[in-house]
Amino acid sequence: MKKQKICHYCEGKGYVEIRDCTAEIQREETCVFYEGTGYIIEEKEANN
Ligand SMILES: [Zn+2]
């Protein structure tokens, strides 16, 4: 099993709720991090 860490920006949903100043949800936008997957993509580190 792969361990996946959720994106804390969108809390693993893959999108974020855009709220106005009254905290009303205006729209949902694909999370700009990790290609909108909601999960942290760990980049392979160079081992050599
Ligand atoms: Zn995210």
mmCIF file of the protein (N, C-alpha, C, O) and its ligand, coordinates in Angstrom:
data_MODEL
# 
_entry.id   MODEL 
# 
loop_
_entity.id 
_entity.type 
_entity.pdbx_number_of_molecules 
1 polymer     1 
2 non-polymer 1 
# 
_entity_poly.entity_id                      1 
_entity_poly.type                           'polypeptide(L)' 
_entity_poly.nstd_linkage                   no 
_entity_poly.nstd_monomer                   no 
_entity_poly.pdbx_seq_one_letter_code       MKKQKICHYCEGKGYVEIRDCTAEIQREETCVFYEGTGYIIEEKEANN 
_entity_poly.pdbx_seq_one_letter_code_can   MKKQKICHYCEGKGYVEIRDCTAEIQREETCVFYEGTGYIIEEKEANN 
_entity_poly.pdbx_strand_id                 A 
# 
loop_
_entity_poly_seq.entity_id 
_entity_poly_seq.num 
_entity_poly_seq.mon_id 
_entity_poly_seq.hetero 
1 1  MET n 
1 2  LYS n 
1 3  LYS n 
1 4  GLN n 
1 5  LYS n 
1 6  ILE n 
1 7  CYS n 
1 8  HIS n 
1 9  TYR n 
1 10 CYS n 
1 11 GLU n 
1 12 GLY n 
1 13 LYS n 
1 14 GLY n 
1 15 TYR n 
1 16 VAL n 
1 17 GLU n 
1 18 ILE n 
1 19 ARG n 
1 20 ASP n 
1 21 CYS n 
1 22 THR n 
1 23 ALA n 
1 24 GLU n 
1 25 ILE n 
1 26 GLN n 
1 27 ARG n 
1 28 GLU n 
1 29 GLU n 
1 30 THR n 
1 31 CYS n 
1 32 VAL n 
1 33 PHE n 
1 34 TYR n 
1 35 GLU n 
1 36 GLY n 
1 37 THR n 
1 38 GLY n 
1 39 TYR n 
1 40 ILE n 
1 41 ILE n 
1 42 GLU n 
1 43 GLU n 
1 44 LYS n 
1 45 GLU n 
1 46 ALA n 
1 47 ASN n 
1 48 ASN n 
# 
loop_
_struct_asym.id 
_struct_asym.entity_id 
A 1 
B 2 
# 
loop_
_chem_comp.id 
_chem_comp.type 
_chem_comp.mon_nstd_flag 
ALA 'L-peptide linking' y 
ARG 'L-peptide linking' y 
ASN 'L-peptide linking' y 
ASP 'L-peptide linking' y 
CYS 'L-peptide linking' y 
GLN 'L-peptide linking' y 
GLU 'L-peptide linking' y 
GLY 'peptide linking'   y 
HIS 'L-peptide linking' y 
ILE 'L-peptide linking' y 
LYS 'L-peptide linking' y 
MET 'L-peptide linking' y 
PHE 'L-peptide linking' y 
THR 'L-peptide linking' y 
TYR 'L-peptide linking' y 
VAL 'L-peptide linking' y 
ZN  non-polymer         . 
# 
_pdbx_entity_nonpoly.entity_id   2 
_pdbx_entity_nonpoly.name        ? 
_pdbx_entity_nonpoly.comp_id     ZN 
# 
_pdbx_nonpoly_scheme.asym_id         B 
_pdbx_nonpoly_scheme.entity_id       2 
_pdbx_nonpoly_scheme.mon_id          ZN 
_pdbx_nonpoly_scheme.ndb_seq_num     1 
_pdbx_nonpoly_scheme.pdb_seq_num     101 
_pdbx_nonpoly_scheme.auth_seq_num    101 
_pdbx_nonpoly_scheme.pdb_mon_id      ZN 
_pdbx_nonpoly_scheme.auth_mon_id     ZN 
_pdbx_nonpoly_scheme.pdb_strand_id   A 
_pdbx_nonpoly_scheme.pdb_ins_code    . 
# 
loop_
_atom_site.group_PDB 
_atom_site.id 
_atom_site.type_symbol 
_atom_site.label_atom_id 
_atom_site.label_alt_id 
_atom_site.label_comp_id 
_atom_site.label_asym_id 
_atom_site.label_entity_id 
_atom_site.label_seq_id 
_atom_site.pdbx_PDB_ins_code 
_atom_site.Cartn_x 
_atom_site.Cartn_y 
_atom_site.Cartn_z 
_atom_site.occupancy 
_atom_site.B_iso_or_equiv 
_atom_site.pdbx_formal_charge 
_atom_site.auth_seq_id 
_atom_site.auth_comp_id 
_atom_site.auth_asym_id 
_atom_site.auth_atom_id 
_atom_site.pdbx_PDB_model_num 
ATOM   1   N  N  . MET A 1 1  ? 0.824   -1.210 0.000   1.00 0.00 ? 1   MET A N  1 
ATOM   2   C  CA . MET A 1 1  ? 0.000   0.000  0.000   1.00 0.00 ? 1   MET A CA 1 
ATOM   3   C  C  . MET A 1 1  ? 0.856   1.257  0.000   1.00 0.00 ? 1   MET A C  1 
ATOM   4   O  O  . MET A 1 1  ? 1.822   1.385  0.752   1.00 0.00 ? 1   MET A O  1 
ATOM   5   N  N  . LYS A 1 2  ? 0.472   2.159  -0.855  1.00 0.00 ? 2   LYS A N  1 
ATOM   6   C  CA . LYS A 1 2  ? 1.192   3.429  -0.871  1.00 0.00 ? 2   LYS A CA 1 
ATOM   7   C  C  . LYS A 1 2  ? 0.592   4.363  0.162   1.00 0.00 ? 2   LYS A C  1 
ATOM   8   O  O  . LYS A 1 2  ? -0.625  4.474  0.311   1.00 0.00 ? 2   LYS A O  1 
ATOM   9   N  N  . LYS A 1 3  ? 1.468   5.012  0.851   1.00 0.00 ? 3   LYS A N  1 
ATOM   10  C  CA . LYS A 1 3  ? 0.977   6.036  1.756   1.00 0.00 ? 3   LYS A CA 1 
ATOM   11  C  C  . LYS A 1 3  ? 0.830   7.341  0.987   1.00 0.00 ? 3   LYS A C  1 
ATOM   12  O  O  . LYS A 1 3  ? 1.744   7.789  0.293   1.00 0.00 ? 3   LYS A O  1 
ATOM   13  N  N  . GLN A 1 4  ? -0.318  7.920  1.129   1.00 0.00 ? 4   GLN A N  1 
ATOM   14  C  CA . GLN A 1 4  ? -0.508  9.209  0.477   1.00 0.00 ? 4   GLN A CA 1 
ATOM   15  C  C  . GLN A 1 4  ? -0.846  10.256 1.514   1.00 0.00 ? 4   GLN A C  1 
ATOM   16  O  O  . GLN A 1 4  ? -1.662  10.050 2.412   1.00 0.00 ? 4   GLN A O  1 
ATOM   17  N  N  . LYS A 1 5  ? -0.200  11.359 1.354   1.00 0.00 ? 5   LYS A N  1 
ATOM   18  C  CA . LYS A 1 5  ? -0.488  12.465 2.265   1.00 0.00 ? 5   LYS A CA 1 
ATOM   19  C  C  . LYS A 1 5  ? -1.472  13.398 1.577   1.00 0.00 ? 5   LYS A C  1 
ATOM   20  O  O  . LYS A 1 5  ? -1.338  13.707 0.393   1.00 0.00 ? 5   LYS A O  1 
ATOM   21  N  N  . ILE A 1 6  ? -2.429  13.824 2.317   1.00 0.00 ? 6   ILE A N  1 
ATOM   22  C  CA . ILE A 1 6  ? -3.396  14.724 1.699   1.00 0.00 ? 6   ILE A CA 1 
ATOM   23  C  C  . ILE A 1 6  ? -2.844  16.140 1.657   1.00 0.00 ? 6   ILE A C  1 
ATOM   24  O  O  . ILE A 1 6  ? -2.053  16.567 2.498   1.00 0.00 ? 6   ILE A O  1 
ATOM   25  N  N  . CYS A 1 7  ? -3.291  16.819 0.663   1.00 0.00 ? 7   CYS A N  1 
ATOM   26  C  CA . CYS A 1 7  ? -2.941  18.225 0.514   1.00 0.00 ? 7   CYS A CA 1 
ATOM   27  C  C  . CYS A 1 7  ? -3.686  19.021 1.589   1.00 0.00 ? 7   CYS A C  1 
ATOM   28  O  O  . CYS A 1 7  ? -4.908  18.938 1.713   1.00 0.00 ? 7   CYS A O  1 
ATOM   29  N  N  . HIS A 1 8  ? -2.935  19.778 2.346   1.00 0.00 ? 8   HIS A N  1 
ATOM   30  C  CA . HIS A 1 8  ? -3.589  20.500 3.434   1.00 0.00 ? 8   HIS A CA 1 
ATOM   31  C  C  . HIS A 1 8  ? -4.320  21.746 2.949   1.00 0.00 ? 8   HIS A C  1 
ATOM   32  O  O  . HIS A 1 8  ? -5.150  22.318 3.656   1.00 0.00 ? 8   HIS A O  1 
ATOM   33  N  N  . TYR A 1 9  ? -3.996  22.145 1.743   1.00 0.00 ? 9   TYR A N  1 
ATOM   34  C  CA . TYR A 1 9  ? -4.660  23.334 1.204   1.00 0.00 ? 9   TYR A CA 1 
ATOM   35  C  C  . TYR A 1 9  ? -6.118  23.049 0.884   1.00 0.00 ? 9   TYR A C  1 
ATOM   36  O  O  . TYR A 1 9  ? -7.004  23.849 1.188   1.00 0.00 ? 9   TYR A O  1 
ATOM   37  N  N  . CYS A 1 10 ? -6.353  21.906 0.270   1.00 0.00 ? 10  CYS A N  1 
ATOM   38  C  CA . CYS A 1 10 ? -7.732  21.547 -0.095  1.00 0.00 ? 10  CYS A CA 1 
ATOM   39  C  C  . CYS A 1 10 ? -8.248  20.394 0.760   1.00 0.00 ? 10  CYS A C  1 
ATOM   40  O  O  . CYS A 1 10 ? -9.360  19.907 0.558   1.00 0.00 ? 10  CYS A O  1 
ATOM   41  N  N  . GLU A 1 11 ? -7.440  19.971 1.702   1.00 0.00 ? 11  GLU A N  1 
ATOM   42  C  CA . GLU A 1 11 ? -7.796  18.875 2.614   1.00 0.00 ? 11  GLU A CA 1 
ATOM   43  C  C  . GLU A 1 11 ? -8.128  17.588 1.874   1.00 0.00 ? 11  GLU A C  1 
ATOM   44  O  O  . GLU A 1 11 ? -9.015  16.838 2.281   1.00 0.00 ? 11  GLU A O  1 
ATOM   45  N  N  . GLY A 1 12 ? -7.424  17.345 0.807   1.00 0.00 ? 12  GLY A N  1 
ATOM   46  C  CA . GLY A 1 12 ? -7.578  16.091 0.077   1.00 0.00 ? 12  GLY A CA 1 
ATOM   47  C  C  . GLY A 1 12 ? -8.755  16.042 -0.869  1.00 0.00 ? 12  GLY A C  1 
ATOM   48  O  O  . GLY A 1 12 ? -9.017  15.008 -1.482  1.00 0.00 ? 12  GLY A O  1 
ATOM   49  N  N  . LYS A 1 13 ? -9.468  17.151 -0.996  1.00 0.00 ? 13  LYS A N  1 
ATOM   50  C  CA . LYS A 1 13 ? -10.648 17.143 -1.853  1.00 0.00 ? 13  LYS A CA 1 
ATOM   51  C  C  . LYS A 1 13 ? -10.301 17.363 -3.315  1.00 0.00 ? 13  LYS A C  1 
ATOM   52  O  O  . LYS A 1 13 ? -11.035 16.955 -4.215  1.00 0.00 ? 13  LYS A O  1 
ATOM   53  N  N  . GLY A 1 14 ? -9.189  18.003 -3.529  1.00 0.00 ? 14  GLY A N  1 
ATOM   54  C  CA . GLY A 1 14 ? -8.794  18.292 -4.901  1.00 0.00 ? 14  GLY A CA 1 
ATOM   55  C  C  . GLY A 1 14 ? -9.342  19.607 -5.423  1.00 0.00 ? 14  GLY A C  1 
ATOM   56  O  O  . GLY A 1 14 ? -9.032  20.040 -6.532  1.00 0.00 ? 14  GLY A O  1 
ATOM   57  N  N  . TYR A 1 15 ? -10.147 20.214 -4.612  1.00 0.00 ? 15  TYR A N  1 
ATOM   58  C  CA . TYR A 1 15 ? -10.642 21.541 -4.990  1.00 0.00 ? 15  TYR A CA 1 
ATOM   59  C  C  . TYR A 1 15 ? -10.760 22.387 -3.734  1.00 0.00 ? 15  TYR A C  1 
ATOM   60  O  O  . TYR A 1 15 ? -10.782 21.876 -2.614  1.00 0.00 ? 15  TYR A O  1 
ATOM   61  N  N  . VAL A 1 16 ? -10.832 23.654 -3.944  1.00 0.00 ? 16  VAL A N  1 
ATOM   62  C  CA . VAL A 1 16 ? -10.993 24.549 -2.809  1.00 0.00 ? 16  VAL A CA 1 
ATOM   63  C  C  . VAL A 1 16 ? -12.253 25.377 -3.000  1.00 0.00 ? 16  VAL A C  1 
ATOM   64  O  O  . VAL A 1 16 ? -12.640 25.707 -4.122  1.00 0.00 ? 16  VAL A O  1 
ATOM   65  N  N  . GLU A 1 17 ? -12.869 25.695 -1.907  1.00 0.00 ? 17  GLU A N  1 
ATOM   66  C  CA . GLU A 1 17 ? -14.075 26.509 -1.963  1.00 0.00 ? 17  GLU A CA 1 
ATOM   67  C  C  . GLU A 1 17 ? -13.683 27.978 -1.874  1.00 0.00 ? 17  GLU A C  1 
ATOM   68  O  O  . GLU A 1 17 ? -13.027 28.418 -0.930  1.00 0.00 ? 17  GLU A O  1 
ATOM   69  N  N  . ILE A 1 18 ? -14.100 28.702 -2.873  1.00 0.00 ? 18  ILE A N  1 
ATOM   70  C  CA . ILE A 1 18 ? -13.819 30.132 -2.893  1.00 0.00 ? 18  ILE A CA 1 
ATOM   71  C  C  . ILE A 1 18 ? -14.970 30.845 -2.182  1.00 0.00 ? 18  ILE A C  1 
ATOM   72  O  O  . ILE A 1 18 ? -16.124 30.787 -2.607  1.00 0.00 ? 18  ILE A O  1 
ATOM   73  N  N  . ARG A 1 19 ? -14.622 31.507 -1.103  1.00 0.00 ? 19  ARG A N  1 
ATOM   74  C  CA . ARG A 1 19 ? -15.664 32.164 -0.314  1.00 0.00 ? 19  ARG A CA 1 
ATOM   75  C  C  . ARG A 1 19 ? -15.566 33.674 -0.442  1.00 0.00 ? 19  ARG A C  1 
ATOM   76  O  O  . ARG A 1 19 ? -14.487 34.235 -0.634  1.00 0.00 ? 19  ARG A O  1 
ATOM   77  N  N  . ASP A 1 20 ? -16.699 34.304 -0.333  1.00 0.00 ? 20  ASP A N  1 
ATOM   78  C  CA . ASP A 1 20 ? -16.671 35.756 -0.317  1.00 0.00 ? 20  ASP A CA 1 
ATOM   79  C  C  . ASP A 1 20 ? -16.525 36.233 1.128   1.00 0.00 ? 20  ASP A C  1 
ATOM   80  O  O  . ASP A 1 20 ? -16.320 35.426 2.034   1.00 0.00 ? 20  ASP A O  1 
ATOM   81  N  N  . CYS A 1 21 ? -16.629 37.524 1.335   1.00 0.00 ? 21  CYS A N  1 
ATOM   82  C  CA . CYS A 1 21 ? -16.326 38.074 2.658   1.00 0.00 ? 21  CYS A CA 1 
ATOM   83  C  C  . CYS A 1 21 ? -17.366 37.684 3.706   1.00 0.00 ? 21  CYS A C  1 
ATOM   84  O  O  . CYS A 1 21 ? -17.127 37.861 4.900   1.00 0.00 ? 21  CYS A O  1 
ATOM   85  N  N  . THR A 1 22 ? -18.486 37.169 3.293   1.00 0.00 ? 22  THR A N  1 
ATOM   86  C  CA . THR A 1 22 ? -19.482 36.716 4.260   1.00 0.00 ? 22  THR A CA 1 
ATOM   87  C  C  . THR A 1 22 ? -19.389 35.210 4.499   1.00 0.00 ? 22  THR A C  1 
ATOM   88  O  O  . THR A 1 22 ? -20.260 34.606 5.125   1.00 0.00 ? 22  THR A O  1 
ATOM   89  N  N  . ALA A 1 23 ? -18.320 34.626 3.988   1.00 0.00 ? 23  ALA A N  1 
ATOM   90  C  CA . ALA A 1 23 ? -18.059 33.196 4.145   1.00 0.00 ? 23  ALA A CA 1 
ATOM   91  C  C  . ALA A 1 23 ? -19.021 32.318 3.358   1.00 0.00 ? 23  ALA A C  1 
ATOM   92  O  O  . ALA A 1 23 ? -19.090 31.110 3.583   1.00 0.00 ? 23  ALA A O  1 
ATOM   93  N  N  . GLU A 1 24 ? -19.750 32.913 2.453   1.00 0.00 ? 24  GLU A N  1 
ATOM   94  C  CA . GLU A 1 24 ? -20.596 32.132 1.551   1.00 0.00 ? 24  GLU A CA 1 
ATOM   95  C  C  . GLU A 1 24 ? -19.713 31.515 0.476   1.00 0.00 ? 24  GLU A C  1 
ATOM   96  O  O  . GLU A 1 24 ? -18.826 32.172 -0.071  1.00 0.00 ? 24  GLU A O  1 
ATOM   97  N  N  . ILE A 1 25 ? -19.963 30.268 0.186   1.00 0.00 ? 25  ILE A N  1 
ATOM   98  C  CA . ILE A 1 25 ? -19.196 29.625 -0.867  1.00 0.00 ? 25  ILE A CA 1 
ATOM   99  C  C  . ILE A 1 25 ? -19.673 30.141 -2.218  1.00 0.00 ? 25  ILE A C  1 
ATOM   100 O  O  . ILE A 1 25 ? -20.844 30.009 -2.574  1.00 0.00 ? 25  ILE A O  1 
ATOM   101 N  N  . GLN A 1 26 ? -18.759 30.720 -2.948  1.00 0.00 ? 26  GLN A N  1 
ATOM   102 C  CA . GLN A 1 26 ? -19.116 31.273 -4.249  1.00 0.00 ? 26  GLN A CA 1 
ATOM   103 C  C  . GLN A 1 26 ? -18.936 30.248 -5.355  1.00 0.00 ? 26  GLN A C  1 
ATOM   104 O  O  . GLN A 1 26 ? -19.794 30.087 -6.223  1.00 0.00 ? 26  GLN A O  1 
ATOM   105 N  N  . ARG A 1 27 ? -17.809 29.562 -5.307  1.00 0.00 ? 27  ARG A N  1 
ATOM   106 C  CA . ARG A 1 27 ? -17.567 28.562 -6.335  1.00 0.00 ? 27  ARG A CA 1 
ATOM   107 C  C  . ARG A 1 27 ? -16.465 27.635 -5.851  1.00 0.00 ? 27  ARG A C  1 
ATOM   108 O  O  . ARG A 1 27 ? -15.799 27.883 -4.846  1.00 0.00 ? 27  ARG A O  1 
ATOM   109 N  N  . GLU A 1 28 ? -16.305 26.580 -6.590  1.00 0.00 ? 28  GLU A N  1 
ATOM   110 C  CA . GLU A 1 28 ? -15.248 25.653 -6.269  1.00 0.00 ? 28  GLU A CA 1 
ATOM   111 C  C  . GLU A 1 28 ? -14.219 25.687 -7.382  1.00 0.00 ? 28  GLU A C  1 
ATOM   112 O  O  . GLU A 1 28 ? -14.540 25.723 -8.570  1.00 0.00 ? 28  GLU A O  1 
ATOM   113 N  N  . GLU A 1 29 ? -12.995 25.675 -6.957  1.00 0.00 ? 29  GLU A N  1 
ATOM   114 C  CA . GLU A 1 29 ? -11.913 25.745 -7.922  1.00 0.00 ? 29  GLU A CA 1 
ATOM   115 C  C  . GLU A 1 29 ? -10.985 24.565 -7.710  1.00 0.00 ? 29  GLU A C  1 
ATOM   116 O  O  . GLU A 1 29 ? -10.711 24.170 -6.577  1.00 0.00 ? 29  GLU A O  1 
ATOM   117 N  N  . THR A 1 30 ? -10.517 24.019 -8.786  1.00 0.00 ? 30  THR A N  1 
ATOM   118 C  CA . THR A 1 30 ? -9.535  22.947 -8.678  1.00 0.00 ? 30  THR A CA 1 
ATOM   119 C  C  . THR A 1 30 ? -8.322  23.446 -7.913  1.00 0.00 ? 30  THR A C  1 
ATOM   120 O  O  . THR A 1 30 ? -7.788  24.523 -8.180  1.00 0.00 ? 30  THR A O  1 
ATOM   121 N  N  . CYS A 1 31 ? -7.914  22.651 -6.979  1.00 0.00 ? 31  CYS A N  1 
ATOM   122 C  CA . CYS A 1 31 ? -6.750  23.021 -6.184  1.00 0.00 ? 31  CYS A CA 1 
ATOM   123 C  C  . CYS A 1 31 ? -5.541  23.219 -7.102  1.00 0.00 ? 31  CYS A C  1 
ATOM   124 O  O  . CYS A 1 31 ? -5.276  22.428 -8.007  1.00 0.00 ? 31  CYS A O  1 
ATOM   125 N  N  . VAL A 1 32 ? -4.835  24.291 -6.831  1.00 0.00 ? 32  VAL A N  1 
ATOM   126 C  CA . VAL A 1 32 ? -3.700  24.604 -7.698  1.00 0.00 ? 32  VAL A CA 1 
ATOM   127 C  C  . VAL A 1 32 ? -2.472  23.765 -7.369  1.00 0.00 ? 32  VAL A C  1 
ATOM   128 O  O  . VAL A 1 32 ? -1.493  23.745 -8.115  1.00 0.00 ? 32  VAL A O  1 
ATOM   129 N  N  . PHE A 1 33 ? -2.547  23.072 -6.233  1.00 0.00 ? 33  PHE A N  1 
ATOM   130 C  CA . PHE A 1 33 ? -1.392  22.277 -5.845  1.00 0.00 ? 33  PHE A CA 1 
ATOM   131 C  C  . PHE A 1 33 ? -1.562  20.826 -6.278  1.00 0.00 ? 33  PHE A C  1 
ATOM   132 O  O  . PHE A 1 33 ? -2.680  20.316 -6.344  1.00 0.00 ? 33  PHE A O  1 
ATOM   133 N  N  . TYR A 1 34 ? -0.485  20.190 -6.560  1.00 0.00 ? 34  TYR A N  1 
ATOM   134 C  CA . TYR A 1 34 ? -0.458  18.751 -6.840  1.00 0.00 ? 34  TYR A CA 1 
ATOM   135 C  C  . TYR A 1 34 ? -1.420  18.341 -7.943  1.00 0.00 ? 34  TYR A C  1 
ATOM   136 O  O  . TYR A 1 34 ? -2.025  17.270 -7.898  1.00 0.00 ? 34  TYR A O  1 
ATOM   137 N  N  . GLU A 1 35 ? -1.548  19.204 -8.920  1.00 0.00 ? 35  GLU A N  1 
ATOM   138 C  CA . GLU A 1 35 ? -2.352  18.911 -10.111 1.00 0.00 ? 35  GLU A CA 1 
ATOM   139 C  C  . GLU A 1 35 ? -3.818  18.632 -9.781  1.00 0.00 ? 35  GLU A C  1 
ATOM   140 O  O  . GLU A 1 35 ? -4.505  17.931 -10.524 1.00 0.00 ? 35  GLU A O  1 
ATOM   141 N  N  . GLY A 1 36 ? -4.277  19.169 -8.697  1.00 0.00 ? 36  GLY A N  1 
ATOM   142 C  CA . GLY A 1 36 ? -5.686  19.023 -8.346  1.00 0.00 ? 36  GLY A CA 1 
ATOM   143 C  C  . GLY A 1 36 ? -6.084  17.644 -7.871  1.00 0.00 ? 36  GLY A C  1 
ATOM   144 O  O  . GLY A 1 36 ? -7.266  17.301 -7.841  1.00 0.00 ? 36  GLY A O  1 
ATOM   145 N  N  . THR A 1 37 ? -5.084  16.850 -7.497  1.00 0.00 ? 37  THR A N  1 
ATOM   146 C  CA . THR A 1 37 ? -5.392  15.498 -7.054  1.00 0.00 ? 37  THR A CA 1 
ATOM   147 C  C  . THR A 1 37 ? -5.865  15.471 -5.602  1.00 0.00 ? 37  THR A C  1 
ATOM   148 O  O  . THR A 1 37 ? -6.573  14.556 -5.182  1.00 0.00 ? 37  THR A O  1 
ATOM   149 N  N  . GLY A 1 38 ? -5.463  16.482 -4.853  1.00 0.00 ? 38  GLY A N  1 
ATOM   150 C  CA . GLY A 1 38 ? -5.788  16.486 -3.433  1.00 0.00 ? 38  GLY A CA 1 
ATOM   151 C  C  . GLY A 1 38 ? -4.772  15.742 -2.585  1.00 0.00 ? 38  GLY A C  1 
ATOM   152 O  O  . GLY A 1 38 ? -4.833  15.742 -1.356  1.00 0.00 ? 38  GLY A O  1 
ATOM   153 N  N  . TYR A 1 39 ? -3.848  15.116 -3.268  1.00 0.00 ? 39  TYR A N  1 
ATOM   154 C  CA . TYR A 1 39 ? -2.816  14.380 -2.546  1.00 0.00 ? 39  TYR A CA 1 
ATOM   155 C  C  . TYR A 1 39 ? -1.449  14.923 -2.901  1.00 0.00 ? 39  TYR A C  1 
ATOM   156 O  O  . TYR A 1 39 ? -1.191  15.375 -4.016  1.00 0.00 ? 39  TYR A O  1 
ATOM   157 N  N  . ILE A 1 40 ? -0.589  14.860 -1.909  1.00 0.00 ? 40  ILE A N  1 
ATOM   158 C  CA . ILE A 1 40 ? 0.762   15.348 -2.123  1.00 0.00 ? 40  ILE A CA 1 
ATOM   159 C  C  . ILE A 1 40 ? 1.528   14.353 -2.985  1.00 0.00 ? 40  ILE A C  1 
ATOM   160 O  O  . ILE A 1 40 ? 1.697   13.185 -2.634  1.00 0.00 ? 40  ILE A O  1 
ATOM   161 N  N  . ILE A 1 41 ? 1.978   14.853 -4.106  1.00 0.00 ? 41  ILE A N  1 
ATOM   162 C  CA . ILE A 1 41 ? 2.794   14.028 -4.989  1.00 0.00 ? 41  ILE A CA 1 
ATOM   163 C  C  . ILE A 1 41 ? 4.258   14.214 -4.585  1.00 0.00 ? 41  ILE A C  1 
ATOM   164 O  O  . ILE A 1 41 ? 4.840   15.292 -4.705  1.00 0.00 ? 41  ILE A O  1 
ATOM   165 N  N  . GLU A 1 42 ? 4.801   13.143 -4.116  1.00 0.00 ? 42  GLU A N  1 
ATOM   166 C  CA . GLU A 1 42 ? 6.183   13.238 -3.696  1.00 0.00 ? 42  GLU A CA 1 
ATOM   167 C  C  . GLU A 1 42 ? 7.090   13.049 -4.895  1.00 0.00 ? 42  GLU A C  1 
ATOM   168 O  O  . GLU A 1 42 ? 7.069   12.029 -5.583  1.00 0.00 ? 42  GLU A O  1 
ATOM   169 N  N  . GLU A 1 43 ? 7.869   14.060 -5.103  1.00 0.00 ? 43  GLU A N  1 
ATOM   170 C  CA . GLU A 1 43 ? 8.773   13.992 -6.234  1.00 0.00 ? 43  GLU A CA 1 
ATOM   171 C  C  . GLU A 1 43 ? 9.932   13.075 -5.917  1.00 0.00 ? 43  GLU A C  1 
ATOM   172 O  O  . GLU A 1 43 ? 10.468  13.046 -4.808  1.00 0.00 ? 43  GLU A O  1 
ATOM   173 N  N  . LYS A 1 44 ? 10.284  12.347 -6.917  1.00 0.00 ? 44  LYS A N  1 
ATOM   174 C  CA . LYS A 1 44 ? 11.399  11.430 -6.734  1.00 0.00 ? 44  LYS A CA 1 
ATOM   175 C  C  . LYS A 1 44 ? 12.684  12.232 -6.575  1.00 0.00 ? 44  LYS A C  1 
ATOM   176 O  O  . LYS A 1 44 ? 12.993  13.132 -7.355  1.00 0.00 ? 44  LYS A O  1 
ATOM   177 N  N  . GLU A 1 45 ? 13.398  11.873 -5.556  1.00 0.00 ? 45  GLU A N  1 
ATOM   178 C  CA . GLU A 1 45 ? 14.660  12.563 -5.326  1.00 0.00 ? 45  GLU A CA 1 
ATOM   179 C  C  . GLU A 1 45 ? 15.780  11.815 -6.034  1.00 0.00 ? 45  GLU A C  1 
ATOM   180 O  O  . GLU A 1 45 ? 15.786  10.589 -6.143  1.00 0.00 ? 45  GLU A O  1 
ATOM   181 N  N  . ALA A 1 46 ? 16.704  12.597 -6.499  1.00 0.00 ? 46  ALA A N  1 
ATOM   182 C  CA . ALA A 1 46 ? 17.836  11.976 -7.165  1.00 0.00 ? 46  ALA A CA 1 
ATOM   183 C  C  . ALA A 1 46 ? 18.702  11.267 -6.142  1.00 0.00 ? 46  ALA A C  1 
ATOM   184 O  O  . ALA A 1 46 ? 19.173  11.869 -5.177  1.00 0.00 ? 46  ALA A O  1 
ATOM   185 N  N  . ASN A 1 47 ? 18.899  10.014 -6.364  1.00 0.00 ? 47  ASN A N  1 
ATOM   186 C  CA . ASN A 1 47 ? 19.663  9.232  -5.406  1.00 0.00 ? 47  ASN A CA 1 
ATOM   187 C  C  . ASN A 1 47 ? 21.133  9.077  -5.786  1.00 0.00 ? 47  ASN A C  1 
ATOM   188 O  O  . ASN A 1 47 ? 21.917  8.468  -5.059  1.00 0.00 ? 47  ASN A O  1 
ATOM   189 N  N  . ASN A 1 48 ? 21.480  9.629  -6.915  1.00 0.00 ? 48  ASN A N  1 
ATOM   190 C  CA . ASN A 1 48 ? 22.859  9.410  -7.320  1.00 0.00 ? 48  ASN A CA 1 
ATOM   191 C  C  . ASN A 1 48 ? 23.739  10.629 -7.180  1.00 0.00 ? 48  ASN A C  1 
ATOM   192 O  O  . ASN A 1 48 ? 24.928  10.572 -7.491  1.00 0.00 ? 48  ASN A O  1 
HETATM 193 ZN ZN . ZN  B 2 .  ? -4.823  20.674 -2.640  1.00 0.00 2 101 ZN  A ZN 1 
# 
